[in-house]
Amino acid sequence: MLKVMIVDDEPLILSGLRHFVDWERLGFNIVCEAPHGAAALERLRTTPCDVLITDIRMPELNGLELIQEANAILPHLRCIILSGYDDFNYVKEAMKLGIENYLLKPVSDTELASTLSSIRDKMLFERQSRNEQGSSIIRNNIVYRWMTGDIEEEELLSRSELLGLPVHQPGYRVTLIRSMSREGASILLSEGLRLCERWLQPLSALMTFNLQDDVAILLPIVNAEHGVQSSEGLLRSCLERMREELGLCCLAAVGERVSDRSMLHISYYQAFSLLPVMALEHGDNLRLFDAYGEQQSNLLADFRADFDALRLVLEAKDTEAASGLIDTAIARIRERYAGQNTVYVRSFLLELLVEISIIRNGKIHSIDSESGSQLLRNAFFSPEAGIDDQKQAVKLYMQNCLTQLENDSSRLSPVVAHTLHYLQQHYAEDINLQSVSRDMRANAAYFGQLFRRETGESFNACLNRIRVEKAKDLLLNTYLKANEVAQEVGYASPNYFHTVFKRLTGVSPHEYKASRSHHT
């Protein structure tokens, strides 16, 4: 039985709805009633429900506010609105909250029963899908830990039986695909991931995963023919089709083949370290570590102590010490590789860029401004640039990166940090917790809890806060009326905008504009 809560400030409506339809035959059970939104919200915290049926105009907390707050507590809650008012603005605002239906009083028993039947069928299907999605999330987590070398052999083997992971193959390669723009990351992780799975099917035993902002491809090597040659063509075709069909410009980095499952992390980190260099070069969009790694391996072997010392000061965010170590290492490279020092200094600095980018989740294009990325490209790939230009560009890049990390005390997870950035850019659009979590390929309930835990507020509260801050700016710095401001910041209903604005600021939009105008 699905659990139902009914909320209405008219006792006759509450009483009538109990006998209005055959709840049990439809698969529902009324477990709670409330006379207004505030009481309903309090009861939802102790009596979780599947369906909320609410009036829209009530004292203390109206129906729209109740739904918004209730969705933060129960992301999978289904909502039906009952109203005696055929108000288009209310209907539009309600639709943005993802309601199932907007029923006008007097309610038709046939329409209510039909709506309930539709909700029941959808919820049963979604519960089955969530179970499957839950397995997918666990699988992604185990594979990520496998790729990064953060799982014990015993746990990997036991989980592989349950999740069907190919842990008994004679070899493996890891490929990472990354969008070249911030805007393309969400498309890559939704549409791009799904299409990669389909387009790369000829590579048997292929597994694709969402790893932070990248699509990770795990290719078990089942025989001698399963080498780079058999996969490179399909990978290039996949990149080209994503460009044509999705408008995505992506990079693909391929790690070396490893012969044992315990060494998978080596192939992963090789691919991971290639991507920042590729982002700077603007050359071939598919690159193998096999060719790149030989020179870098020689350099790392000769200057291991220098790199280890640099990693320590980078992790400590000590810019001055890092700058001194860079100067010392370059002087030693020039002495060690006389006659070839230009090539090896450039390689050393590129490797250093990789180290910096790994500290910042491997995203060169997201650490600094576009102008900063262009500075790096000019220093490393312009014919006129010399070693001193490259050294200064890396130092500037490092300083900007470490300063940003120092200021970023929250250390949010990538998905929450990306969501906060997304809300700042798309607050005026028709978005909610369900739509954003769907774009992130995340379970809405889990995503909502993660967002609240890391930010200290619910998704809806954060979105409202951002919208109200934007509205305050528009009220003070434009000639837009309050109703027009509401539309500009994402509220279809001026009345609802007025309610949210007053709740967050203590005054109405008109009062806010008037008080600030008086002071200026």
Residue, then its C-alpha position, 0 to 999 in steps of 0.5 A: m500500500l502507498k501512503v497518503m497524506i491529505v492537507d486542507d483547512e476545510p474539515l468538510i473537504l478532509s472528511g469527504l476525501r476519506h470516502f471519495v474514492d476506494w483508496e484500498r482498491l487503488g492501492f493507497n492508504i490514508v495515514c495522516e491528515a493536517p489542517h494546514g501546511a505547517a502542521a503537515l510539514e511537521r507530520l511528514r518528518t515523523t510519518p513519511c508518505d508516498v503521496l501528498i494531496t494538498d489545498i493551495r491556499m492555507p494559513e501559515l504555509n500555503g500549498l506551494e511552499l509545503i510542496q517545496e519544503a516537503n520535496a526537500i524531506l522526501p524527494h520521491l514524494r508525489c503531489i496533487i494540488l486541490s484548489g477552488y481557484d483557476d489561477f494560471n500563475y499558481v498552476k504554472e508555479a505548481m508545475k515547476l515543482g513537479i506536481e502530478n495534477y492540479l484539480l479544481k474543486p469540486v473534485s471529480d472522483t473519476e479524475l482523482a482516481s485516474t491520477l492516483s492510478s497513474i501515480r501508483d503505476k509510475m511509483l512501482f516502476e520507479r522503485q524497480s528502476r531505483n533498485e537497478q540504479g542503486s546497483s549501478i551506483i555501487r558498481n561505479n563506486i567499486v570500479y572507481r576504487w579499483m581504478t584508483g587502487d583504493i580497494e583490497e583484493e579480497e573485497l574486490l573479488s567478493r564484490s565482483e561476483l555480485l556485480g559481475l566485474p571482469v576481474h579474471q582477464p589477462g589484461y586491462r586498459v583504461t580510457l578517460i573521455r573529458s569534455m573540453s568545456r565546462e558547459g559540456a560536462s553535464i551533457l557528456l555525463s548524461e547523453g554522452l555516457r549513454l551513447c558511448e555504451r551503445w557506440l562502443q558495443p563491438l569492444s566486448a566486455l567494455m564497461t563505461f562509468n561516470l567518474q566525477d566529470d569524466v567518462a571512464i572506459l574499462l576495456p578488459i583485454v581478453n585476447a591478443e587481438h584486443g589491443v589498441q588497434s582494435s579500439e582506437g578506430l571505434l574511440r575516434s568514431c565515438l569522439e566524432r559522433m559526439r561532436e556531430e550529434l551532441g556538439l561536444c568537443c572531447l578528449a580521450a586519453v588511453g592508459e597502457r595495458v596492464s597485465d594484472r587487476s591489481m595494476l589497473h590504477i597504473s593505467y588509470y593514472q596514466a590516462f588521467s595525467l595525459l588529459p591536462v597536457m592534451a587540453l593545453e596542446h589542442g592537438d590530436n583529441l585521442r592520445l595513447f600514454d604508450a608514446y608519451g610516457e617513455q620520455q616522461s618516465n626517463l625524466l621521472a626516474d632521473f629527478r624522482a627526488d625533485f618531484d617528490a619534494l615538489r609534491l609535498v610543498l604543493e600539497a602544503k600550498d607553499t607557493e614560495a618553496a615550490s617556486g624555489l624548487i622549480d628553479t633548482a630542478i630546472a638548473r639541474i636539468r640543464e646541467r644533466y641534459a646539456g644540448q637537450n635541456t630545452v626538451y627536458v625542461r619543457s617535459f619537466l614543466l608539463e609533468l609539474l602541470v599534471e601534478i598541480s592539476i591532480i591536486r585540483n581534480g585534474k582539470i586544467h581548464s577549470i582551475d584558472s580563467e580562459s585567459g590563464s589557459q591561453l597563457l599556458r598554451n602560448a608558453f608551451f606551444s608557441p614557436e616564439a616562447g622559450i624556457d623562461d616563458q614556460k617557467q613563468a607561466v607555470k609559476l603563475y598558474m601554480q600560484n593562482c591554483l594554490t590561492q584558489l585552493e586555499n580560499d576553498s575551505s569547504r572542499l565540496s565533493p565534485v558533484v555538489a560543487h558543480t551543482l552550486h556553480y550550475l545553480q548560479q548560472h541557471y537559477a532563472e530556468d525551470i529546475n528542481l532537485q529531480s531534474v538536476s539529480r537526473d542530469m547528474r545521473a544521481n539518485a535524487a534522495y541520495f543527492g538531496q541528502l548529500f547536498r544538505r550535508e555538505t552545504g548545510e541547506s536543502f537544494n530548494a532553500c539554496l535555489n530560493r536563496i540564490r534567486v532572492e539575492k539575484a532579485k534584490d540586485l534587480l530591484l535596486n539596479t533596474y527599473l523592473k517591477a516586482n512582477e517582472v523581477a519574479q519572472e527574471v529570477g525563475y518564479a512563474s507566480p508573482n505571489y509565490f515570489h512575494t511569499v519567498f522573498k518576504r520569508l527570506t528578507g523580512v520585507s516584501p519586494h516593494e518594501y525592500k526597493a523603497s527602503r533602499s531607495h530612501h537610503t540612497 
